[in-house]
Structures are given as C-alpha cells and as structure tokens.
Amino acid sequence: MFGFKHENDLVKLLPEVRGKYKCDVPMSKHTWFGVGGPAEVMYFPEDDEDLSVFMKTRPYNLPLCVIGGGSNLLVRDGGIPGVVIKLDSKYYRRCQVDGTIITCGAGMRNSDLRKILLDNALGGLEFLCSIPGHLGGSIKTNAGCYGKETKDVLIKVTVVDEEGSIFDVPAKDLMLGYRCSHFPDDWIITSLTLQAEPQDPAKTNKILNEHKEKRMASQPHNQRTAGSTFKNPEGLRAWELIKKSGCADLVVNGAKVSEKHCNFLINTGNATAHDIETLGETIVKRVKEETSITLEWEVKRIGVSK
Ligand SMILES: Cc1cc2nc3c(=O)[nH]c(=O)nc-3n(C[C@H](O)[C@H](O)[C@H](O)COP(=O)(O)OP(=O)(O)OC[C@H]3O[C@@H](n4cnc5c(N)ncnc54)[C@H](O)[C@@H]3O)c2cc1C
C-alpha cells in the first residue's frame, strides 16, 4: 500500500499520507551522539495539512515524539516505540523575509539563518546561527548562548496539536524559560516568525565569526556530543561543579567527559546510549555527594533501554 522496501506491523495501521513513512530507522543516524536503537516508524510529513490528517486519523494511543536535528537528544539503545516525526520536507525548510521579520519552517537548520542575515543586511540572530540543530528544536529547548535566548527573538509559532488543529501561538504563550518550555509536549511547532534588526553585513559577519571562534576555543568540535549535558544550577556553573567533584576525566567504555569542556559528554566511537547515560548518572551522583547539588539533565533522554 505504501510502496516500502521494508514494512513492519505498525506501519500497516497508520493513515495514508502524502509524506513518507520509514520503518525501523536507526536513531544513531538522526542524533549528534550517533547512538540509539531504531524508531519503530519515522514519519516525514509533506506539510501542515498532511501532518494534520495524520494527527486526526492516527490510531488511538499511538506513542508519538518529534525530533529536530537530534543535537540535544540521547536516544536509548532499545529505540523508540511508535512513531517519530521529523519535519524534513522542503516545506519545513522554507524561509521568507519581510523587512526585519523572518518566517521559516521549523525544520530549517539554525546555521542556514547565517546566509539569510547576510543576504538581507540583518542582524540580531547571530547567536542562533552558531547553535546546532533546527529551529523547531531550538524553540522547544529555548536554545541560547552569548547572552541571548531564542525567546528574545521569537514573535510567534504555528503549531499542529494532538488533535490535528493548526493554529498560531504568540511567543509569550509558549512560556519559554532557561533551556525549557512549558507548552504541551504533543504540540508540534511547524513554523515560526523571528524578529531581526537592520545591520551592516560586515558587522553581522564579524559577530558570526567571533561566535565561531569562541566555540572553537571552548567546546569540542567534530565530535559526537549533544552539547551541555546539564543545566547550570541557579547562580552556578555545571562544569565547575563537575570539575570540583573529580569527574572531569571519567570514562565509561566508549563514553567520556570532554577534555575541552567537562559539561560535554563524548561518544568516542563505540559508546552505547547506556554508556553515555551511565556516565551522566555517575556525574550526577558524585556531584550530589560532593556538593549536595543535584544536576538536572539538559540533554533530553528518550526511548527504551535494551
Ligand atoms: C556541539 C553542540 C553545541 C551546543 N551548543 C548549544 C548552545 O550554545 N546553546 C544551547 O541552548 N544549546 C546548545 N546545544 C544543544 C542543541 O543544539 C540545542 O538544544 C538545539 O536547539 C536543539 O535543536 P534540535 O533541532 O537538534 O532538537 P532535538 O535535539 O532534535 O530535540 C530537542 C527537543 O526539542 C523537541 N522538538 C524538536 N523539534 C520540535 C518541533 N518541531 N516541535 C516541538 N518540539 C520539538 C524534541 O522533542 C526534544 O524534546 C549544543 C549541541 C551541540 C551538539
């Protein structure tokens, strides 16, 4: 019916859509850590109408989750039961500029904003260009760096909800906080509007390069990681607590603490998700013992253990 090379039982129960389904997709291919078992089915909607039909007619109680660029995710080795939605069609990578207002699909990579800023003599969003991942994921996590967060530049989003309704939500109603949001987990952000400001491209380019240099100097690059593992507790820095607690050179099989930034965990090549999670939980335990502070994971852990 769907013309698959490979089918599983779940996909036979799913509604007919214009987008694509893929069965038993290794999540290691969709995450920056490069680990994780298979998604039972991945669904790549064509556009909002297609996604809406899927949400309205999907089987009752079907487990669902949405991913972006997978740069803030640790998917467990047993994979993800149900359907993983990824906004990856051309529709979700579109972008339109109207003066200083930029409207994009939520599947657009943050780094693609760079060219848009330069081509349109705009600035103010340089911080976002340096953060890995896609725009939808960056709203959910309220990603930020160098003194700015996504919420500072977000005007509104379009959402498809669990019942398939499509509607706009102003940024303030998403309740974005430090690396978190308080809107329902079953809302899928499908597009968004950002506020930029007029700026000489030479200045924008200079800021972009400064951010890149800062990252190269302080964070691991070209390595399998998901960025900062733990949130900074109020008034403190997670990396300082990790270092103080003697965790800066911890290793669990193929997973290790980055030598460059000890709040980053690295898959050195053959780590499992279990190795990475065990390393993280060991850090949480030791930091608690040494400082009485409980670190909170910034990386989202999803899926089931093997
Ligand atoms: C090297 C490195 C450096 C990093 N530096 C920073 C940094 O400086 N600042 C920072 O804040 N983060 C940083 N991160 C973490 C990460 O890049 C950000 O959190 C990023 O915004 C996540 O986007 P993503 O598309 O990869 O989301 P994913 O990792 O795919 O998903 C993250 C969360 O968003 C949800 N989600 C994804 N798409 C949608 C959608 N369309 N609608 C609703 N929910 C959605 C997912 O369900 C999940 O809960 C870094 C990561 C790496 C690997």
The ligand as an SDF file (V2000), in Angstrom:
LIG
                    3D

 53 58  0  0  0  0  0  0  0  0999 V2000
   28.2620   20.9380   19.8540 C   0  0  0  0  0  0  0  0  0  0  0  0
   26.9590   21.4030   20.4470 C   0  0  0  0  0  0  0  0  0  0  0  0
   26.8600   22.6870   20.9640 C   0  0  0  0  0  0  0  0  0  0  0  0
   25.6440   23.1330   21.5110 C   0  0  0  0  0  0  0  0  0  0  0  0
   25.5720   24.4040   21.9990 N   0  0  0  0  0  0  0  0  0  0  0  0
   24.4130   24.8690   22.4870 C   0  0  0  0  0  0  0  0  0  0  0  0
   24.3030   26.2220   22.9580 C   0  0  0  0  0  0  0  0  0  0  0  0
   25.2430   27.0020   22.9030 O   0  0  0  0  0  0  0  0  0  0  0  0
   23.1160   26.6150   23.4700 N   0  0  0  0  0  0  0  0  0  0  0  0
   22.0340   25.7730   23.5410 C   0  0  0  0  0  0  0  0  0  0  0  0
   20.9750   26.1980   24.0110 O   0  0  0  0  0  0  0  0  0  0  0  0
   22.1030   24.5030   23.0840 N   0  0  0  0  0  0  0  0  0  0  0  0
   23.2570   24.0290   22.5620 C   0  0  0  0  0  0  0  0  0  0  0  0
   23.3290   22.7500   22.1040 N   0  0  0  0  0  0  0  0  0  0  0  0
   22.1530   21.8540   22.2280 C   0  0  0  0  0  0  0  0  0  0  0  0
   21.2410   21.8630   20.9760 C   0  0  0  0  0  0  0  0  0  0  0  0
   21.9790   22.2200   19.8410 O   0  0  0  0  0  0  0  0  0  0  0  0
   20.0520   22.8030   21.1110 C   0  0  0  0  0  0  0  0  0  0  0  0
   19.2650   22.4600   22.2120 O   0  0  0  0  0  0  0  0  0  0  0  0
   19.1950   22.7870   19.8230 C   0  0  0  0  0  0  0  0  0  0  0  0
   18.4060   23.9220   19.7820 O   0  0  0  0  0  0  0  0  0  0  0  0
   18.3270   21.5310   19.7180 C   0  0  0  0  0  0  0  0  0  0  0  0
   17.7080   21.5530   18.4370 O   0  0  0  0  0  0  0  0  0  0  0  0
   17.4120   20.2070   17.6470 P   0  0  0  0  0  0  0  0  0  0  0  0
   16.6570   20.5640   16.4280 O   0  0  0  0  0  0  0  0  0  0  0  0
   18.6600   19.4350   17.4460 O   0  0  0  0  0  0  0  0  0  0  0  0
   16.4350   19.4850   18.6660 O   0  0  0  0  0  0  0  0  0  0  0  0
   16.3970   17.9280   19.0570 P   0  0  0  0  0  0  0  0  0  0  0  0
   17.6500   17.5930   19.7870 O   0  0  0  0  0  0  0  0  0  0  0  0
   16.0540   17.0950   17.8920 O   0  0  0  0  0  0  0  0  0  0  0  0
   15.1710   17.9230   20.0880 O   0  0  0  0  0  0  0  0  0  0  0  0
   15.2410   18.6620   21.2830 C   0  0  0  0  0  0  0  0  0  0  0  0
   13.8370   18.7490   21.8980 C   0  0  0  0  0  0  0  0  0  0  0  0
   13.0100   19.5480   21.0670 O   0  0  0  0  0  0  0  0  0  0  0  0
   11.8220   18.8270   20.7190 C   0  0  0  0  0  0  0  0  0  0  0  0
   11.4870   19.2350   19.3490 N   0  0  0  0  0  0  0  0  0  0  0  0
   12.2670   19.1550   18.2410 C   0  0  0  0  0  0  0  0  0  0  0  0
   11.6360   19.6790   17.1710 N   0  0  0  0  0  0  0  0  0  0  0  0
   10.4170   20.0910   17.6110 C   0  0  0  0  0  0  0  0  0  0  0  0
    9.2820   20.6950   16.9800 C   0  0  0  0  0  0  0  0  0  0  0  0
    9.2840   20.9820   15.6800 N   0  0  0  0  0  0  0  0  0  0  0  0
    8.1920   20.9730   17.7350 N   0  0  0  0  0  0  0  0  0  0  0  0
    8.1690   20.6820   19.0730 C   0  0  0  0  0  0  0  0  0  0  0  0
    9.2130   20.0950   19.7200 N   0  0  0  0  0  0  0  0  0  0  0  0
   10.3130   19.8110   19.0060 C   0  0  0  0  0  0  0  0  0  0  0  0
   12.1940   17.3610   20.8320 C   0  0  0  0  0  0  0  0  0  0  0  0
   11.0710   16.5490   21.0750 O   0  0  0  0  0  0  0  0  0  0  0  0
   13.1450   17.4030   22.0330 C   0  0  0  0  0  0  0  0  0  0  0  0
   12.4030   17.4250   23.2330 O   0  0  0  0  0  0  0  0  0  0  0  0
   24.5260   22.2750   21.5480 C   0  0  0  0  0  0  0  0  0  0  0  0
   24.6280   20.9850   20.9980 C   0  0  0  0  0  0  0  0  0  0  0  0
   25.8220   20.5500   20.4520 C   0  0  0  0  0  0  0  0  0  0  0  0
   25.8830   19.1860   19.8430 C   0  0  0  0  0  0  0  0  0  0  0  0
  1  2  1  0
  2  3  1  0
  2 52  2  0
  3  4  2  0
  4  5  1  0
  4 50  1  0
  5  6  2  0
  6  7  1  0
  6 13  1  0
  7  8  2  0
  7  9  1  0
  9 10  1  0
 10 11  2  0
 10 12  1  0
 12 13  2  0
 13 14  1  0
 14 15  1  0
 14 50  1  0
 15 16  1  0
 16 17  1  0
 16 18  1  0
 18 19  1  0
 18 20  1  0
 20 21  1  0
 20 22  1  0
 22 23  1  0
 23 24  1  0
 24 25  2  0
 24 26  1  0
 24 27  1  0
 27 28  1  0
 28 29  2  0
 28 30  1  0
 28 31  1  0
 31 32  1  0
 32 33  1  0
 33 34  1  0
 33 48  1  0
 34 35  1  0
 35 36  1  0
 35 46  1  0
 36 37  1  0
 36 45  1  0
 37 38  2  0
 38 39  1  0
 39 40  1  0
 39 45  2  0
 40 41  1  0
 40 42  2  0
 42 43  1  0
 43 44  2  0
 44 45  1  0
 46 47  1  0
 46 48  1  0
 48 49  1  0
 50 51  2  0
 51 52  1  0
 52 53  1  0
M  END
$$$$
